[in-house]
Amino acid sequence: MLLNQFQEVSRIDAQISKIHKELTELYTRRHSITDASAPSFTVEPMSKADQLRDRYTMLAACWERYGCKVPSFRYLKPSLVRAEQILAEMRAANPLLTALCVLLVPPSSELPLPVPQAMRKQQTALSPDYMSDELLPRVQTDNKWRVLVADAGSCGQKCISIEEMLLARTYSIADYDARALGVREYAALSLQLGMTPQLDTNDSWTVLLKDIDALPNVACATCIGGRFRFDIDESHGTLGKNYFRPAVEVKVTHEK
């Protein structure tokens, strides 16, 4: 390498070193500026008030799809607050209850029985309900909206013997009487779950202990071939297909 070439390479190396130093300083300054001024993208957790409002909005939208006029948020708020408390207590008492939901049950004027076909048509491929003539006289009429916490899983808890369940009070969960599911409540649950409710579609029957008359004539419900069926279990559960679906009705004083 000639002298003049060596000198040129030395100058280039010095310039590269200087540029590297300047770049390091520039990156350091840039980093300090962007770290100090960069907006925070931390997502704040939704407040309980917002969660409650969202719950109401979702429930109201569901029932308005069926042409029902849902009460105001102010009216239902005490029930929804209490429902969240009951739901948490039931889950703590029985961790297997992973499908609990807050259920709105319309009054008889909004939800006559059997469920009108106009309502079922809002769902996917469901035929008109079948309801035993023996059941309707048992079902109480309601003149107000009610709130329940109910098991919305594909099936409830295996019920070997209804009689033993009643005697042993195993229907009690977290000190709540969880027999609040009757024909009307089950019908409401089947509607609230949307287009394709996955309730008792696998040869299971939910025993509806709210509308119990006398053993062995227990009201029960299932879904067979795309049709909800409400009937009497005259077998006293001996067929081994009965399941208990816990449900607790919320009792509060509403604001007018």
C-alpha positions in Angstrom: 0.0 0.0 0.0 1.4 3.4 -1.0 1.8 6.2 1.6 -0.9 8.3 0.1 -3.3 5.3 0.0 -2.5 4.6 3.7 -3.2 8.2 4.6 -6.6 8.1 2.7 -7.6 4.9 4.5 -6.7 6.5 7.9 -8.9 9.5 7.1 -11.8 7.2 6.2 -11.4 5.2 9.4 -11.3 8.4 11.4 -14.5 9.6 9.7 -16.2 6.3 10.2 -15.3 6.4 13.9 -16.6 10.0 14.2 -19.9 9.0 12.5 -20.3 6.0 14.8 -19.9 8.3 17.8 -22.4 10.8 16.4 -24.9 8.1 15.7 -24.5 6.7 19.2 -25.2 10.1 20.6 -28.2 10.7 18.3 -29.7 7.3 19.2 -29.2 8.0 22.9 -31.0 11.4 22.6 -33.8 9.9 20.4 -34.4 7.2 23.0 -34.6 9.6 25.9 -37.1 11.8 23.9 -39.4 9.0 22.7 -39.4 7.3 26.1 -40.4 10.5 27.9 -43.1 11.6 25.4 -44.5 8.3 24.1 -48.2 7.9 24.9 -49.1 5.1 27.3 -51.2 2.3 25.8 -51.9 0.6 29.1 -55.6 -0.5 29.0 -57.3 0.4 32.2 -59.6 -2.3 33.6 -63.3 -1.7 33.1 -64.9 -0.3 36.2 -67.7 -2.3 37.9 -70.2 0.4 36.9 -69.2 0.0 33.3 -69.4 -3.8 33.5 -72.9 -3.5 35.0 -74.0 -1.2 32.2 -72.5 -3.5 29.6 -74.4 -6.4 31.1 -77.7 -4.5 31.0 -77.1 -3.4 27.4 -76.4 -7.0 26.3 -79.4 -8.4 28.0 -81.7 -5.6 26.8 -80.5 -6.1 23.2 -81.2 -9.8 23.5 -84.8 -9.5 24.6 -85.6 -6.5 22.3 -84.8 -8.9 19.4 -87.9 -10.8 20.4 -90.0 -7.7 20.6 -89.9 -7.4 24.4 -89.7 -4.0 26.2 -87.0 -4.3 28.9 -87.2 -2.1 32.0 -84.8 0.8 32.4 -81.2 0.3 33.7 -82.2 2.3 36.8 -85.0 -0.2 37.6 -82.9 -3.3 37.0 -79.6 -2.1 38.5 -80.2 -3.3 42.1 -81.1 -6.8 40.8 -78.1 -6.8 38.5 -75.7 -5.8 41.3 -77.1 -8.5 43.6 -77.0 -11.0 40.8 -73.2 -10.5 40.4 -72.7 -11.1 44.1 -74.8 -14.3 44.1 -73.0 -15.5 41.0 -69.6 -15.0 42.6 -70.8 -16.8 45.8 -72.2 -19.8 43.9 -68.9 -20.1 41.9 -66.9 -20.0 45.1 -69.1 -22.6 46.7 -69.0 -24.9 43.7 -66.1 -24.4 41.2 -67.8 -26.8 38.8 -70.5 -24.2 38.0 -68.5 -22.6 35.2 -71.5 -21.7 33.0 -73.5 -19.5 35.4 -75.2 -16.5 33.8 -77.5 -13.6 34.7 -80.9 -14.4 33.3 -83.8 -12.0 32.6 -87.3 -13.6 32.8 -90.0 -11.5 31.1 -93.5 -11.2 32.6 -96.3 -13.4 31.2 -97.5 -10.7 29.0 -94.1 -10.6 27.2 -93.5 -14.3 27.3 -96.6 -16.4 27.1 -96.4 -20.2 27.2 -95.8 -22.2 25.1 -93.2 -19.9 23.6 -94.7 -18.2 20.6 -93.4 -19.5 17.3 -92.7 -15.8 16.3 -90.0 -15.9 19.0 -88.6 -19.2 18.0 -88.4 -18.0 14.4 -85.7 -15.6 15.6 -83.5 -18.6 16.4 -82.0 -21.1 14.0 -84.0 -24.1 12.8 -86.2 -24.6 15.9 -89.6 -26.1 15.6 -92.6 -25.0 17.8 -92.3 -26.1 21.4 -94.1 -29.1 22.8 -95.7 -28.5 26.2 -97.7 -31.1 28.1 -101.2 -30.0 29.0 -100.5 -31.1 32.6 -97.8 -28.5 33.0 -99.5 -25.2 32.1 -101.8 -25.1 35.2 -98.7 -25.4 37.4 -96.9 -22.4 35.9 -97.5 -19.2 37.8 -98.1 -16.0 35.9 -95.9 -13.0 36.5 -96.5 -9.3 36.0 -92.9 -8.1 36.3 -89.5 -8.8 35.0 -87.3 -11.0 37.2 -83.6 -11.6 37.4 -82.0 -15.0 38.1 -78.6 -16.5 38.3 -78.8 -19.8 36.4 -76.7 -22.6 35.0 -76.5 -22.1 31.2 -74.3 -25.1 30.5 -75.2 -27.8 27.9 -76.6 -29.9 30.8 -76.8 -29.5 34.5 -75.6 -31.7 37.3 -76.4 -35.4 37.3 -79.5 -36.1 39.3 -79.6 -39.7 40.4 -82.6 -39.4 42.7 -84.9 -36.4 42.9 -86.4 -37.7 46.1 -82.9 -38.0 47.7 -82.0 -34.5 46.5 -85.1 -33.0 48.1 -84.6 -34.9 51.4 -80.9 -34.1 51.6 -81.4 -30.5 50.3 -78.4 -30.9 47.9 -80.1 -28.3 45.7 -78.7 -25.7 48.2 -75.6 -23.8 46.9 -73.8 -21.2 49.1 -76.9 -21.2 51.3 -79.2 -20.3 48.4 -82.2 -22.4 47.4 -81.2 -23.1 43.8 -84.6 -24.5 42.7 -85.7 -21.3 41.0 -85.8 -22.9 37.5 -89.3 -23.7 36.3 -91.0 -24.0 33.0 -91.1 -20.2 32.4 -87.5 -19.7 33.5 -86.2 -22.5 31.4 -88.1 -21.1 28.4 -86.6 -17.7 29.0 -83.1 -19.3 29.3 -83.6 -21.1 26.0 -84.4 -17.7 24.3 -81.7 -15.6 26.0 -79.0 -18.0 24.8 -79.5 -16.7 21.3 -79.6 -18.3 17.8 -78.6 -21.8 18.7 -79.1 -22.5 22.4 -77.2 -25.6 23.4 -79.5 -26.8 26.2 -80.1 -30.5 26.8 -79.4 -31.5 23.2 -77.6 -34.7 24.1 -80.5 -36.8 25.5 -80.5 -35.0 28.9 -83.5 -33.7 30.7 -83.5 -30.7 33.1 -85.7 -31.3 36.1 -87.7 -28.1 36.9 -88.1 -28.3 40.6 -89.8 -24.9 40.9 -92.9 -26.4 39.2 -92.8 -29.6 41.1 -96.3 -31.0 42.0 -95.8 -34.3 43.8 -93.3 -37.1 43.2 -93.0 -38.7 40.8 -94.7 -36.0 38.6 -91.8 -33.7 38.2 -91.7 -31.1 35.4 -88.7 -31.4 33.1 -87.4 -30.0 29.8 -85.2 -31.1 26.9 -84.4 -30.3 23.3 -85.0 -33.2 20.9 -84.5 -32.8 17.1 -84.5 -29.0 17.2 -87.6 -28.8 19.4 -87.9 -27.8 23.0 -90.1 -30.3 24.9 -91.7 -29.6 28.3 -93.2 -32.7 29.9 -93.7 -34.7 33.1 -91.1 -37.2 34.3 -93.3 -40.0 35.4 -90.3 -42.3 35.7 -89.1 -40.6 38.9 -85.7 -40.2 37.3 -85.2 -44.0 36.9 -84.2 -43.6 33.3 -81.0 -41.9 34.4 -81.4 -38.9 32.1 -82.3 -36.2 34.6 -80.1 -33.3 35.4 -80.4 -30.5 38.0 -79.7 -27.0 36.6 -79.1 -24.7 39.6 -80.9 -21.3 39.6 -81.4 -18.6 42.2 -83.9 -15.8 41.9 -82.7 -12.4 42.9 -84.8 -10.6 45.5 -84.4 -6.9 45.9 -86.4 -3.7 46.1 -86.5 -1.8 42.8 -86.6 1.9 42.3 -89.6 3.2 40.4 
